[in-house]
Amino acid sequence: MKRLHPFILLSLLSAAFGAPPLLGRPLSADAASAVKINIVTFIAENYDFKGPDRIPAGITTVRIVNQGDEPHHIQLVKLAKGKTAEDFRKALKETAVGMPIWAKNAGGPNGTSPGGQADATVTLEPGNYLLICVLPNQGGVPHAALGMIKPLTVAADSSPRPPEPKSDLTLTESDFAFELSKPVAVGKQTVRVVNNGSQPHEVVVVRLAPGASIKEFIAALVPDASGPPPGKLVGGITGIEKGSHGFFDANFTPGHYGLICFFPDAKGRAHFAQGMALEFDVR
């Protein structure tokens, strides 16, 4: 049998197994745009995540499908080298406010109501992560404290990275306010979220009931409140660190909406209580 030249054989293997371009040749703009963003789906139940244990590094769309009976979200947390899920659980019990300093907020799809779905796109560097849900149950207990924590390994990957998604508008976070680059239009929108603050921030998107306000929605979240919140969670992006950015997709139907950051500052005071909430209409 005729032997293939090593260079030809390597080319065939690269084509077959998706290896990076030979000899480090950069991708053309057209080739780069053809590389698709990896979509990873996790099923949220009460109180558990189902999904892959290992994914490749890079720009990733993380999708949550809520099959539980309560609202859920995914907060991705990047652990320092050598730290484990058990270390994280122990630290949460010992820390009065916030996360341990060796754990960093890496974003993820924010709250979605039962039967719903939400997407967020973030860049994940190699390392060990956790998926956690810190939304509380009706008694005020965070779901993570009820076992809703899932370890995730993000593995180094040499495949070409796709470009970031094209956004329809930008949402800028600061201490303590939201600013939209333009009005939100009807339909599916990709929103780029930039944290220009000095601490982690999130954005929870709520479609408010007719005549309801953010203040009324938040008041209904107090443990043992008399009635359900006057609105529905429709996504957003969970906490990202200062100087970071990410994206979320949402399908905006006409109505009244709110943006909220529930994160606490170093003293335990919620950001929304310091002005980090915004109402707007979609027409």
N, C-alpha and C positions, 0 to 999 in steps of 0.2 A: 504494500500500500504506500502510496506517495505520502511523504511526511510534509506537514505544513511548516512553513517558516514560522519561528516563534512569534514574530511581530503580527503575522496574520492570525495565528491561533489566539493571541491575546486580544486582538480586535474582535474576533468572534465571541470569545468569552465575555468581553465587556458588553457587547450588544445583547447577549443572551441573559446576563445576570444584572444588567443595569449598573455596571461599574461606572465610575466617573470618566470623563473624556481622557483619551490616551495622552501621555506626555504632558498632562496638566494644561492642555489647551483650554482657554476660557470659552464659555458658552457664548454664542451670539445672542443678541437681544431677543430674536425670534425664538431661539431654542430655550432661553431662560423662561420666556413667557409661556412656553408649552409645558413646563414642569408644573404639575398640579400640587396645591397645598394638601397635605395629609389631613384627612378627617378621621377623628377618633371618637367613637360613641361609647358613652357610659349610661347604663340604666340605673336610675335612682329608685330605691324602694324604701320601705320603713323597717329598719334604718340601715341601709346597706347600699353599696355600689357594686354593680356587675359590669365587667369590661376587661380589657387587656391588662396584663401585669407589666408589660414591657412595650415601649414604643420608640421609634427613632427620634433623634433630636432634630431641631429645626422649626420652621414656621408650621404651626399646627392649629387646625380648627378643632376645638374640644366641644363636643355636643353632649348635652344632657337630655335624656328622655325620662320624664317623670312618670313612673308607673306606681308611685306611692299614693297615700291618702292625704299627704300634707305637702306644702311647698318645699322644694329642695333647690340647692345650687351646688356648684363645685368651686371650692377655693383650692387652687393648686398651691402647695407649699413646698419650696425647695429646701432640703435639709443640708446642713453642713456635712462635710465628709466625716464618716464614722458615726453619725447620728441615725437613730432608728425610730420607727413608729412608737415603740415603747418609751423611748426617751422623750418623745413629743407628748405622749399622754401624761407622763410623770411631770413634765415641765408645766403643762396646762394646769395641773392641780396645785402647783406651787407658785404660779404667777398670778398676781391679782388682776393685772391689766395687760392685754395684748399677748403676743407670742414671744417665745424665747428669742434672744438676739441671734441665735444660730439658725433660725428658720426665717425664710424670706417669702413674702407674698408674690406669687407668679401668675395671678389672674385666673380666668376661667369663666364659664357661663354663669350669670347670676340668676336670681330666683325665678323659678317657673312654677306655675300652679299645677295641681294634679291633672294628668293627661296632656300636659304641655311639653314643649321642647324649646331649648335655647342654645345658641352657638356663640362662642367667643374664639377669636384667633389671637394666639400669642406665640412668641418665640421661646422655645424651651431648649436650654443648654443641657448637655449631658450631666447626669447626677441622679440622686435619689430624691423622690418627691412623695408627697402625700396628697390624696384627694380627701377633703373634709367638707362636711356641711355644718355650718355653725348657726343655721336658722333654728330658732327655738320651737319646741312644741307648745301646746296650749298652757302647760304649766311653767313655761319659761326656761326649760332645760334645753341647751343646745344639742342638736342631733349628734354632733361629734361625741358628746359625753355619753350618748346611748349606743355608741359603737360605729357611727357612720364615718369611718376612717379607712381608707384603702391605700396601701403602699403602691408606688409606681416607679419603675426604673426607666429613665430616659437615656437611651444608649447612643454613643457617638455614631455618627453616620456620615459617610463620605459622598453620598449622592448629591447631585446638584440641588441647591436650595431654590425654591420658587421665589418670585418677587412677592412683596407684601400685597394684600388685597387693595384694590382701588376703593377709596372711601367716598361717600356722598357728602359727608360733612364731618367736622371735627368738634369734639367736646373736650374742653380744657378744664382740668381740675386744679384748684388752688386751695390755699388755707383761708377761708372755708367757703368756696363758691363753685358753681358750675357756669360755664359760658359756652353757648352754642355758636358756631361760626355762621350759621344761617338757620332760618326756620326749617323745621322738620316737615318733609313732604309725605303725602299719602303713599303707601306701598312699602315694599321691602327696601330698607336703607342699611348701608354699611357705615357704621359710625367709628371713626378713629378717636380713641380716648388717650389723652396725653396728661400725665400727672406732673404738673409744674409746682406742686406743693412741696413742703418740707418733710412730709410723712406719708405713709400709705393712704390711699383713697380707693373707694369703689364707686360704682354707680348702679343703683337699682332702678329699673324702669317700671313704673306702675301706670296701668290704664285706670284712671279714676272713674268711679261711678258718677253719673250726672249730678252736678251740684256739689260733689264732695271735694274736699281739699286735702293736701298732703298732711296737714296738721291732724285732721280727723282720721286719716288712714293710719298714721303713726300711733295715735291715741288708742286705736282699736287693737294694736299689737301688744298692749300691756297684758301680762299674764292674768287669766280669768276675766278678760274683758267681756262685756255683756253680749256683744254681737260680733259677726265677722267683719273684717276690714272692708271699707267701701271702695273696693277696687281689686284689680287683678295684676299679679306679677307677670311681666312679659319680657324678662331678660335683663340685659345689661352686662357688665363685666365686674367680677369680684376683685378684691384688693390687688393693686399693683404698687410697687415701691416707687419712691420719688425718682423722677428722671426717666421713668419707664413709660411705655405706651403699649396699647393693644387695640383690638377691634371687636365689635360685636355687631351682629345682624338682628334686625327686628322688623316685623311686618306691622307698619303703623296704619291702622284704620282711623277714619275721622273720629275725633273725640278729645277729651281733656286728659293730660298726662302729667306725671310727676317724676322727678329724678331725686334720689335720696342717697346720701352716704351715711351708713349706720356705724362706720368705724369709730372707735373711741380714741381720744388723744391720750397722752401719757398719764393724765390725771383721771382717766376713765369717763370723761365727758364726751358724749356722742357728737360727731361732727355736724349732724343735722341740727342739733340744738345750738350750734354756733353759726347757723346760716347756710349750711351746705345742703340746700334743697331748692328745687326749681320747678315751677309749674309752667306748662305751655299747652297750646292747642294745636292740633293737626287738622287742617281743613282741606 
